[in-house]
């Protein structure tokens, strides 16, 4: 039997469908070298990731 860990919400509470900085999705992409659009200085884009760093 596989043991599950508690899920971290993918939304930050402001808008449905917006990925928050603490989400498992953002952490998984960051671990693979992607930059999250929510950290971009030119324009925050919470639903996108960039392998080139944004």
C-alpha positions in Angstrom: 0.0 0.0 0.0 1.3 3.4 -0.9 1.5 6.0 1.8 0.3 9.5 0.9 1.6 12.7 2.3 -0.7 15.7 2.9 -1.2 17.7 -0.3 -0.2 21.4 -0.5 -2.9 23.5 -2.1 -2.1 24.5 -5.7 -4.0 27.8 -5.3 -2.9 30.7 -3.1 -6.4 31.7 -2.1 -6.8 34.8 -4.3 -8.0 33.2 -7.5 -9.0 29.7 -8.4 -6.5 28.2 -10.8 -3.7 30.4 -9.8 -0.6 28.6 -8.7 0.9 29.8 -5.4 4.5 29.9 -4.5 4.1 27.2 -1.9 2.4 24.7 -4.2 3.8 21.3 -5.0 3.6 22.3 -8.7 6.0 25.3 -8.3 8.4 23.2 -6.1 8.5 20.4 -8.6 9.2 22.7 -11.6 11.9 24.6 -9.5 13.6 21.3 -8.6 14.0 20.7 -12.4 15.5 24.1 -13.1 12.3 26.0 -14.2 11.5 29.6 -13.1 8.0 30.3 -12.0 6.1 33.2 -13.6 5.0 34.4 -10.2 8.6 35.4 -9.5 9.2 37.2 -12.8 10.2 40.9 -12.3 8.9 42.1 -15.6 5.4 40.7 -15.4 4.0 38.2 -12.8 2.5 35.3 -14.7 1.4 32.7 -12.1 0.3 30.1 -14.6 3.6 29.8 -16.5 7.0 28.4 -16.1 10.2 29.1 -18.1 13.2 26.9 -18.5 15.3 30.0 -19.5 14.4 31.7 -16.2 11.8 34.2 -17.5 
